[in-house]
């Protein structure tokens, strides 16, 4: 009996140790996921009846936020390229009343003509605009020019949203509306402002293929969103920009090489562990859509539902002026044949 008792005691100790060794890593992973997937917005301001344009709302955090806004009573225009994909997203509402408040208008941000057509169609169907969410983005690892002759990432992520906002300015200001630009922190890939501006070559950039880097182009475009937000604020248009966090979305679908290896291989399980879900990634966007008065500070940069200070070189007024001058030159030159000029 004594031998049996010792054996059972030994066995119990081993099993307990084994359980602890297995549970501890799972518990740690659970805590990390909870920490990364924070915070949720608890604002309760109503968006009932508000008219919202949401670019890139057919997938990812855009879809999550846009569908939630519809459920909360807003009339949301899904400004997207793919009709079939967008209509499939709208059907996820599974409620006839909600679906009537979700509208699809085609918008391809790689084309200035598409932007003009979208605005014309929107103004034919709506008399005001309460919120414009510039969310759509492209990470293009391969060198590509749009039909307008502009590098695809910069036009899609930066220049076309600028023209879209300009063409809707009267609607936004008449409604005392606001602009929300979704960006990120990837522009901190530039260690200092000189590195950024030396690469961009203000006023001389001609989108050559030599030394092309998809990540650098994406970084340029996201910094451009920050500069544009501050520019809008100077022009008296309520606007904010935000970093939604590291999100597990299809944004990286076109990546190749080392970046494909990182996002497709290493991210499982590391990227999955430290990234936010699409729903939680949409929270800061929703927070700013609901935010009113002092909760919506125009010209500021938000992260996790609160204002976050940017580095001094990003806030530098001379850098802002240089970037806007660069943008105007590019838009006016490549848009002149399509009656597109940056006049905001």
Helices and strands as residue ranges (DSSP letters): H 2-36, E 51-55, H 60-71, E 75-80, H 83-91, H 96-99, E 102-106, H 112-125, E 131-134, H 152-154, I 155-159, H 160-167, H 169-174, E 178-183, G 186-189, H 193-200, H 214-234, E 239-243, G 250-252, H 257-261, I 262-271, H 272-274, H 278-281, H 283-290, G 293-295, E 301-303, E 306-307, H 312-315, H 317-335, G 336-338
